[in-house]
């Protein structure tokens, strides 16, 4: 169990570092405004997706050159 816990901690550290080092792409769709932190957003919505739904959402975000969360916020 300690081995799994260590791997999880390492993964979380890697993902945290990646998030801190994320750079906004040079080209974003005109309707997208980048803002951090999200001071005006106080509501969190949690949604369960099937693996297929998540994959479709991730592909759409990749095609739009956006993070998934940004794609969701600007979805028409």
C-alpha angles and dihedrals in degrees: 000000000000089000091056091046090053091050091050091049091050091049092049091050091050093048092046091052091047091052092049091050096045113129122202110246117255092240123049129164111272094245093057118095116190114218133166131214104028095227094160095051111085102155124083119199119198117200129181113223130187115241088255093052091048091049091051091049092048092049091051091050092048091050090050090046090235137120112258093247092054091048090053093050094050097039109130 
